[in-house]
Amino acid sequence: MPARFRLPMPHSFHSYQPRQGHGLPHDPIASILGPRPIGWISTRSPEGVINLAPYSFFNVFNYKPPIVAFSSVGWKDTIRNARDTGEFVINLATRELAEQVNLTSTEVQRDATEFELAGLTPLDSTLVAAPRVAESPASLECRVTQLQQLAGVDGEKVDTWMALGEVVAVHIATSLLDEGRYDTAAARPILRAGGPADYYEITPEARFKMYRPK
Protein backbone atom coordinates (compact mmCIF):
# COMPACT_ATOMS: atom_id res chain seq x y z
CA MET A 1 0.00 0.00 0.00
CA PRO A 2 1.42 3.44 -0.89
CA ALA A 3 3.04 5.23 2.05
CA ARG A 4 0.82 8.30 1.60
CA PHE A 5 -2.17 6.35 2.97
CA ARG A 6 -2.56 6.34 6.75
CA LEU A 7 -5.46 4.10 7.67
CA PRO A 8 -7.21 4.26 11.05
CA MET A 9 -6.55 1.69 13.74
CA PRO A 10 -8.98 -1.27 13.93
CA HIS A 11 -12.28 -0.42 15.61
CA SER A 12 -14.31 -2.11 18.29
CA PHE A 13 -17.97 -2.30 17.25
CA HIS A 14 -21.47 -2.03 18.71
CA SER A 15 -23.41 -4.36 16.40
CA TYR A 16 -27.14 -5.03 16.24
CA GLN A 17 -30.02 -6.09 13.98
CA PRO A 18 -32.51 -3.22 13.58
CA ARG A 19 -35.61 -5.42 13.85
CA GLN A 20 -34.35 -6.59 17.27
CA GLY A 21 -33.59 -3.08 18.58
CA HIS A 22 -30.43 -1.00 18.73
CA GLY A 23 -29.95 -0.77 22.50
CA LEU A 24 -28.94 2.90 22.27
CA PRO A 25 -30.61 6.13 23.47
CA HIS A 26 -31.51 7.07 19.86
CA ASP A 27 -31.65 5.19 16.56
CA PRO A 28 -28.20 5.85 15.02
CA ILE A 29 -28.88 5.03 11.35
CA ALA A 30 -30.14 8.50 10.46
CA SER A 31 -27.03 9.94 12.12
CA ILE A 32 -24.64 7.51 10.42
CA LEU A 33 -26.10 8.38 7.02
CA GLY A 34 -25.87 12.10 7.66
CA PRO A 35 -25.91 14.92 7.80
CA ARG A 36 -28.66 14.76 5.20
CA PRO A 37 -29.86 17.57 2.93
CA ILE A 38 -33.32 18.91 3.69
CA GLY A 39 -35.97 19.04 1.01
CA TRP A 40 -38.09 22.06 1.93
CA ILE A 41 -41.07 21.12 -0.17
CA SER A 42 -43.91 23.36 -1.26
CA THR A 43 -47.07 22.03 -2.89
CA ARG A 44 -50.53 23.25 -3.82
CA SER A 45 -53.64 21.15 -3.31
CA PRO A 46 -56.21 20.73 -6.10
CA GLU A 47 -58.38 23.14 -4.08
CA GLY A 48 -55.62 25.77 -4.16
CA VAL A 49 -54.33 25.49 -0.57
CA ILE A 50 -50.55 25.88 -0.45
CA ASN A 51 -48.40 23.75 1.84
CA LEU A 52 -44.76 23.85 2.94
CA ALA A 53 -42.85 21.24 4.95
CA PRO A 54 -39.25 20.00 5.44
CA TYR A 55 -38.21 16.41 4.63
CA SER A 56 -34.75 15.08 5.45
CA PHE A 57 -35.27 11.80 3.59
CA PHE A 58 -34.36 13.64 0.41
CA ASN A 59 -31.70 13.82 -2.31
CA VAL A 60 -30.92 13.95 -6.04
CA PHE A 61 -30.64 10.63 -7.90
CA ASN A 62 -29.92 11.39 -11.55
CA TYR A 63 -28.14 13.99 -13.70
CA LYS A 64 -29.97 14.02 -17.04
CA PRO A 65 -32.81 14.43 -16.62
CA PRO A 66 -32.31 15.67 -13.05
CA ILE A 67 -34.43 13.52 -10.75
CA VAL A 68 -34.93 14.21 -7.06
CA ALA A 69 -36.85 12.23 -4.46
CA PHE A 70 -38.23 12.63 -0.97
CA SER A 71 -40.10 10.30 1.33
CA SER A 72 -42.82 11.08 3.84
CA VAL A 73 -43.17 9.01 7.00
CA GLY A 74 -46.94 9.03 7.25
CA TRP A 75 -49.51 10.13 4.66
CA LYS A 76 -49.03 13.92 4.89
CA ASP A 77 -50.49 16.83 2.91
CA THR A 78 -47.24 17.16 0.93
CA ILE A 79 -47.34 13.62 -0.44
CA ARG A 80 -51.10 13.84 -1.02
CA ASN A 81 -50.72 17.08 -2.99
CA ALA A 82 -47.81 15.65 -4.99
CA ARG A 83 -49.97 12.67 -5.92
CA ASP A 84 -53.08 14.69 -6.72
CA THR A 85 -51.37 17.44 -8.76
CA GLY A 86 -48.20 15.74 -9.98
CA GLU A 87 -46.07 18.70 -8.88
CA PHE A 88 -43.88 19.97 -6.05
CA VAL A 89 -41.10 22.51 -5.49
CA ILE A 90 -37.85 22.03 -3.57
CA ASN A 91 -36.69 25.19 -1.78
CA LEU A 92 -33.17 25.46 -0.34
CA ALA A 93 -33.15 25.35 3.47
CA THR A 94 -30.44 27.71 4.74
CA ARG A 95 -29.02 28.75 8.11
CA GLU A 96 -30.65 32.16 7.73
CA LEU A 97 -34.03 30.46 7.31
CA ALA A 98 -33.51 27.66 9.84
CA GLU A 99 -36.14 28.89 12.29
CA GLN A 100 -38.69 29.19 9.50
CA VAL A 101 -37.81 25.69 8.25
CA ASN A 102 -38.41 24.35 11.75
CA LEU A 103 -41.73 26.18 12.09
CA THR A 104 -43.02 24.64 8.87
CA SER A 105 -42.63 21.17 10.37
CA THR A 106 -45.60 22.00 12.64
CA GLU A 107 -48.82 20.07 12.04
CA VAL A 108 -51.52 22.51 10.90
CA GLN A 109 -55.09 22.17 9.69
CA ARG A 110 -55.43 21.06 6.06
CA ASP A 111 -56.92 24.43 5.07
CA ALA A 112 -54.10 26.38 6.79
CA THR A 113 -50.77 27.37 5.27
CA GLU A 114 -47.29 27.06 6.75
CA PHE A 115 -46.20 30.05 4.67
CA GLU A 116 -48.31 32.32 6.88
CA LEU A 117 -47.29 30.50 10.06
CA ALA A 118 -43.59 31.08 9.31
CA GLY A 119 -44.00 34.58 7.85
CA LEU A 120 -42.79 33.47 4.41
CA THR A 121 -43.72 34.79 0.98
CA PRO A 122 -45.14 32.46 -1.69
CA LEU A 123 -43.72 33.26 -5.12
CA ASP A 124 -45.28 32.03 -8.36
CA SER A 125 -43.36 29.28 -10.09
CA THR A 126 -42.88 29.31 -13.85
CA LEU A 127 -43.98 25.81 -14.90
CA VAL A 128 -45.84 24.33 -11.93
CA ALA A 129 -48.73 25.58 -9.81
CA ALA A 130 -46.96 25.02 -6.48
CA PRO A 131 -45.30 28.24 -5.25
CA ARG A 132 -41.65 28.82 -4.42
CA VAL A 133 -40.42 30.32 -1.14
CA ALA A 134 -39.42 33.86 -2.14
CA GLU A 135 -36.89 34.11 0.71
CA SER A 136 -35.05 30.93 -0.33
CA PRO A 137 -32.02 31.54 -2.60
CA ALA A 138 -32.59 28.45 -4.76
CA SER A 139 -35.66 26.50 -5.84
CA LEU A 140 -36.31 23.50 -8.08
CA GLU A 141 -39.69 23.10 -9.77
CA CYS A 142 -40.52 19.40 -10.13
CA ARG A 143 -43.07 17.18 -11.83
CA VAL A 144 -43.77 13.78 -10.27
CA THR A 145 -42.43 10.78 -12.20
CA GLN A 146 -43.14 8.04 -9.65
CA LEU A 147 -44.89 7.70 -6.30
CA GLN A 148 -44.80 4.51 -4.28
CA GLN A 149 -45.32 3.12 -0.81
CA LEU A 150 -42.17 1.57 0.65
CA ALA A 151 -41.94 -2.02 1.88
CA GLY A 152 -39.55 -4.07 4.01
CA VAL A 153 -37.61 -7.15 2.91
CA ASP A 154 -40.55 -9.25 4.08
CA GLY A 155 -42.81 -7.49 1.60
CA GLU A 156 -44.82 -5.75 4.32
CA LYS A 157 -45.81 -2.20 3.41
CA VAL A 158 -44.58 0.52 5.77
CA ASP A 159 -46.24 3.86 6.53
CA THR A 160 -43.84 5.74 4.26
CA TRP A 161 -44.33 7.05 0.73
CA MET A 162 -41.63 8.17 -1.71
CA ALA A 163 -42.16 10.69 -4.49
CA LEU A 164 -39.68 11.06 -7.33
CA GLY A 165 -39.78 14.09 -9.59
CA GLU A 166 -37.99 15.49 -12.60
CA VAL A 167 -36.65 19.00 -12.13
CA VAL A 168 -38.25 21.07 -14.89
CA ALA A 169 -37.18 24.58 -13.83
CA VAL A 170 -34.40 25.97 -11.62
CA HIS A 171 -34.09 29.33 -9.86
CA ILE A 172 -30.77 30.45 -8.31
CA ALA A 173 -29.99 33.77 -6.62
CA THR A 174 -27.28 35.40 -8.74
CA SER A 175 -25.31 36.12 -5.54
CA LEU A 176 -24.61 32.37 -5.33
CA LEU A 177 -23.02 32.21 -8.79
CA ASP A 178 -19.24 32.74 -8.71
CA GLU A 179 -18.04 33.18 -12.29
CA GLY A 180 -20.95 31.00 -13.37
CA ARG A 181 -20.36 28.25 -10.80
CA TYR A 182 -22.83 27.63 -8.01
CA ASP A 183 -21.19 28.28 -4.63
CA THR A 184 -22.64 25.68 -2.26
CA ALA A 185 -21.16 27.11 0.93
CA ALA A 186 -22.18 30.70 0.18
CA ALA A 187 -25.84 29.75 0.72
CA ARG A 188 -25.04 28.13 4.10
CA PRO A 189 -27.45 25.21 3.58
CA ILE A 190 -28.51 23.31 6.67
CA LEU A 191 -28.57 19.53 6.99
CA ARG A 192 -30.29 17.13 9.35
CA ALA A 193 -27.86 15.19 11.53
CA GLY A 194 -30.10 12.71 13.33
CA GLY A 195 -30.84 12.77 17.03
CA PRO A 196 -33.76 14.74 18.44
CA ALA A 197 -32.50 18.21 17.45
CA ASP A 198 -29.14 18.06 15.66
CA TYR A 199 -28.37 20.02 12.49
CA TYR A 200 -25.24 21.15 10.66
CA GLU A 201 -24.57 23.88 8.17
CA ILE A 202 -22.11 23.86 5.28
CA THR A 203 -19.35 26.46 5.50
CA PRO A 204 -16.36 27.27 3.25
CA GLU A 205 -13.99 26.01 5.98
CA ALA A 206 -15.47 22.50 5.74
CA ARG A 207 -14.63 22.09 2.04
CA PHE A 208 -11.78 19.97 0.71
CA LYS A 209 -11.00 18.88 -2.84
CA MET A 210 -10.42 15.32 -4.01
CA TYR A 211 -10.44 14.46 -7.72
CA ARG A 212 -11.42 11.02 -9.01
CA PRO A 213 -8.52 8.75 -9.99
CA LYS A 214 -7.84 8.59 -13.73
C-alpha positions, 0 to 999 in steps of 0.5 A: 500500500502506498506510504501516503495512505494512513489508515485508522486503527482497527475499531471495536464495534457495537453491532445489532439487527434493527428489527431486534432493537439498537440498545442505544438512546436514539436510533443511530442510522439517520445519524450515520447516514448524515448529515442529510440535505433537507428538502423544503417542499412546497405544494398546492392542493387541487383546491388551491391550498398551499403547503410547505414542509421539510423532509430530510429523507431527500436527495438527487438521484440522476443527472440528465434528466435531473431527478430528485426524491423525498419520502414522507413518513406518514400520509401527509399533505405534501405527499397527497398534494404531490400525488393529486397534482403531480407537482412539487417545489424544492426550496433550499433550506439555509441557516438564515431560514432555519427557524422558519424551516423548523416552524413549517414542520408544525402540524396545521389544519389542512386548510391552513398554510405554513407560509403564513405561520412562518411569515414566508412569501409564496412566489409564483413558479414558472412551470408548476402551480406550487409556489416557491419560497421567495426568501429561499435563494434556490428553488427547483420546480418538479413534476412527479415521475413516480410515487410509491409506498415503501416495503420491508424485505418481508414485503410488508408495506410501511407507513412511508411514501416516496415521491420522485420528480424530474426538475423542470425549472431551476431558480438560483440567486445570482449572488450564489453564482461565482463566475458561473459556478454555483457556490454551495457554501455561500448559501449556508445550507442546513442539513439534518444530523439525526438525534432529536435536534441536531443540524449542521450547516455547510461552511467554506472552511469545511470544504476539501477537494479530491479528484477522481482517480484517472 
